[in-house]
Amino acid sequence: MLLVADVGNTHTVIGLYDKDKLISHWRISTDLRKTEDEFAMIIKNLLAEQKLKFTDIKAAAVSCVVPPLVWIFNKMSWKYCQVKPLMINSKVNLNIKIKTDYPEEVGADRIVNAVAVKALYRCPAIIIDYGTATTFCVLDEQGDYIGGAIAPGLELSSNALFEKTAKLPKVELVSCKRAIGKNTVQSIQAGIFLGHLGLTRELIERIKEELHGNPIVIATGGYAELLGKNTSLFDKADPLLALEGLKITYNLNI
């Protein structure tokens, strides 16, 4: 069994592969205060749902954008699974080239998304990952990573309004049909949701103007399905793209 983990700033998505088949996946909170033992106990309970133990894990791959947790997940893998995890970065075998000014700055989450899209879809491509930040990653016709854009994510925008204003409440993130809210909650929801769709539309159009060919547009991340149901901007919504990228990258490095 291959255990994969995509460690983001807000959530960590964990997947379990039996050969090339994803047999289960889970989303947990990313917590900088947790030790390797605490993360291990969470994963132990998740594995128990599948009637599995740590001894069933024969390999691990991790993409992590939270530097302190790189060491934590490394220690956990060694201690509980007795395997050395593949920690994703720009220096491992990716089957793509990273054509940016500083390849080492490209986040592991963006790398595994790019690897998955080149292997599973077509290129050129625009990959939009709706997480704590909303990232736009661009692959050229050869499937190489050439850059992108980064914007505040839906939840980050909502939290900023709540935390930095005296009277605006924290709201549920939902889809909106109308731009004119009839109360404060509806107004915030319209501004965040429809505003994010507008941001997405503008960046897709600008990227297409700068890119040769007709790119496929793929949405992923925690809010990909919410946004994908309410727009025709995407060709495909694939919330588990990073897990597939982790599995593919692991196979490239064994």
C-alpha positions in Angstrom: 0.0 0.0 0.0 1.1 3.5 -0.8 0.2 6.3 1.7 0.1 9.8 0.2 -0.4 13.1 1.9 -0.9 16.6 0.5 -0.2 18.9 3.4 -1.7 22.4 2.8 -1.9 25.4 5.1 -5.4 24.7 6.2 -6.2 21.1 5.4 -4.2 17.9 4.8 -5.6 15.4 2.3 -4.5 11.8 2.8 -4.9 9.0 0.3 -4.3 5.3 0.3 -3.4 3.4 -2.9 -3.4 -0.3 -3.6 -1.2 -0.3 -6.7 -2.8 2.3 -8.9 -6.3 2.3 -7.3 -7.2 4.9 -4.8 -9.1 2.9 -2.1 -9.8 5.7 0.3 -9.1 9.3 1.1 -9.6 11.7 4.0 -9.3 15.4 4.8 -8.0 16.5 8.2 -7.0 19.9 9.6 -3.4 21.0 9.3 -2.2 21.8 12.8 1.4 23.1 13.4 1.1 22.1 17.1 0.6 18.4 16.4 3.6 16.1 16.9 4.4 13.1 14.7 2.7 10.9 17.3 -0.5 12.9 17.2 -0.7 12.8 13.4 0.1 9.0 13.6 -2.8 8.4 15.9 -5.2 10.2 13.5 -3.9 8.1 10.6 -4.0 4.9 12.6 -7.7 5.4 13.2 -8.4 6.2 9.5 -6.5 3.1 8.5 -8.6 1.1 10.9 -11.7 2.1 9.0 -10.3 0.0 6.1 -9.2 -2.8 8.5 -5.6 -1.9 7.9 -2.5 -1.2 10.0 0.7 0.7 9.7 2.4 -2.5 8.7 0.3 -2.6 5.6 2.0 0.6 4.4 5.0 -0.2 2.2 5.7 3.3 0.8 4.8 7.0 1.3 4.9 10.2 -0.6 4.3 13.7 0.8 3.8 17.1 -0.7 4.0 19.8 2.0 3.8 23.6 1.8 4.2 24.0 5.6 8.0 23.8 6.2 7.8 22.8 9.9 5.6 19.8 9.0 8.0 18.4 6.5 10.1 17.0 9.4 7.1 15.9 11.3 5.7 13.8 8.5 9.2 12.4 7.8 9.5 11.3 11.4 6.0 9.8 11.5 6.6 7.7 8.4 9.9 6.4 9.7 8.6 5.7 13.2 5.3 4.1 12.4 5.6 2.7 8.9 9.4 2.0 8.8 9.5 3.6 5.3 11.4 6.7 4.0 8.8 9.0 2.5 9.3 10.6 -0.9 9.2 14.3 -0.1 8.2 16.2 -3.2 10.3 19.1 -4.5 11.6 20.4 -7.7 14.7 18.1 -7.6 13.0 14.7 -7.7 12.1 13.0 -11.0 9.0 14.7 -12.2 8.9 14.0 -16.0 8.3 17.7 -16.4 10.6 20.7 -16.5 10.0 23.7 -14.3 10.8 26.7 -16.4 10.6 29.5 -13.8 13.2 31.9 -12.5 13.6 29.9 -9.3 12.3 26.3 -9.6 13.0 25.6 -5.9 10.3 28.2 -5.0 7.5 26.3 -6.7 5.3 24.7 -4.0 5.1 20.9 -3.8 1.3 21.0 -4.2 1.7 22.9 -7.5 4.3 20.4 -8.7 2.2 17.3 -8.1 -0.9 18.9 -9.7 1.3 19.6 -12.8 2.6 16.1 -12.9 -0.9 14.7 -12.7 -2.3 16.9 -15.5 0.5 16.0 -17.9 0.0 12.3 -17.3 -3.8 12.3 -17.2 -5.1 15.1 -19.4 -3.6 17.1 -22.3 -1.4 20.2 -22.7 -1.2 23.1 -22.7 -3.2 23.4 -19.5 -4.3 25.9 -16.8 -4.6 24.3 -13.3 -6.6 26.3 -10.8 -6.2 25.1 -7.2 -8.8 26.5 -4.7 -7.2 26.1 -1.3 -6.0 28.6 1.3 -4.6 30.5 -1.7 -6.1 30.2 -5.2 -3.2 29.3 -7.5 -3.1 29.3 -11.3 -0.4 27.0 -12.8 0.3 26.9 -16.5 1.8 24.1 -18.5 3.0 24.6 -22.1 2.4 22.4 -25.1 5.2 20.1 -23.9 3.7 19.7 -20.5 6.4 21.8 -18.8 5.6 24.1 -15.9 6.1 27.8 -17.0 4.6 29.8 -14.2 1.3 31.1 -12.9 -0.5 33.4 -10.5 -1.4 33.4 -6.8 -4.4 35.1 -5.2 -6.1 34.9 -1.8 -8.4 32.0 -1.5 -12.2 32.0 -0.8 -11.8 31.1 2.9 -8.9 33.4 3.4 -10.9 36.3 2.0 -13.9 35.5 4.2 -11.7 35.2 7.3 -10.0 38.5 6.5 -13.3 40.3 6.4 -14.4 38.7 9.7 -11.1 39.3 11.5 -10.3 42.8 10.2 -13.8 44.5 10.5 -15.8 45.3 13.6 -19.3 44.4 12.5 -19.0 41.9 9.6 -19.9 38.3 10.6 -18.2 35.1 9.5 -20.4 33.5 6.8 -20.8 30.1 5.2 -19.2 29.9 1.8 -22.0 29.1 -0.7 -22.8 29.6 -4.3 -24.7 32.7 -5.3 -27.0 33.5 -8.2 -27.5 37.2 -7.4 -25.0 40.0 -7.0 -27.3 42.1 -5.0 -27.5 40.8 -1.4 -30.6 41.7 0.6 -28.7 41.5 4.0 -25.2 41.6 5.2 -24.6 37.8 5.0 -25.9 37.6 1.5 -23.8 40.6 0.5 -20.6 39.1 1.8 -21.4 35.7 0.2 -22.1 37.4 -3.2 -18.9 39.5 -3.0 -16.7 36.5 -2.1 -18.2 33.9 -4.4 -19.0 36.0 -7.5 -15.9 38.1 -6.9 -13.8 34.9 -7.0 -15.5 33.8 -10.2 -14.7 37.2 -11.7 -11.0 36.8 -10.6 -10.9 33.3 -12.1 -12.4 34.5 -15.4 -10.0 37.4 -15.8 -6.9 35.4 -15.1 -8.0 32.6 -17.4 -8.5 35.1 -20.2 -5.2 36.8 -19.6 -3.3 33.5 -19.4 -4.9 32.3 -22.7 -3.8 35.5 -24.4 -0.2 34.9 -23.3 -0.2 31.1 -24.0 0.2 29.4 -27.3 -2.4 26.8 -28.1 -5.9 26.1 -26.7 -5.3 25.1 -23.0 -7.5 22.7 -21.0 -8.7 24.3 -17.8 -8.8 22.1 -14.7 -10.0 23.1 -11.3 -8.9 21.3 -8.1 -8.7 21.8 -4.3 -11.3 22.0 -1.6 -13.7 24.4 -3.3 -13.3 23.1 -6.9 -16.7 21.3 -6.9 -18.5 24.3 -5.4 -17.2 26.7 -8.1 -17.3 24.1 -10.8 -21.1 23.6 -10.4 -21.7 27.2 -11.0 -19.6 28.1 -14.0 -18.6 26.9 -17.4 -15.1 28.3 -17.0 -13.6 24.8 -16.3 -13.3 21.8 -18.6 -12.9 19.5 -15.7 -13.1 19.7 -11.8 -10.8 17.1 -10.2 -10.7 17.7 -6.4 -8.2 14.8 -5.9 -5.7 15.8 -8.5 -2.9 16.2 -6.0 -3.3 12.6 -4.7 -3.0 11.3 -8.3 0.1 13.5 -8.8 1.7 12.1 -5.6 1.1 8.5 -6.7 2.5 9.2 -10.3 5.5 11.1 -8.9 6.3 8.2 -6.5 6.1 5.7 -9.4 8.6 7.9 -11.3 11.1 7.7 -8.5 11.1 4.0 -7.6 
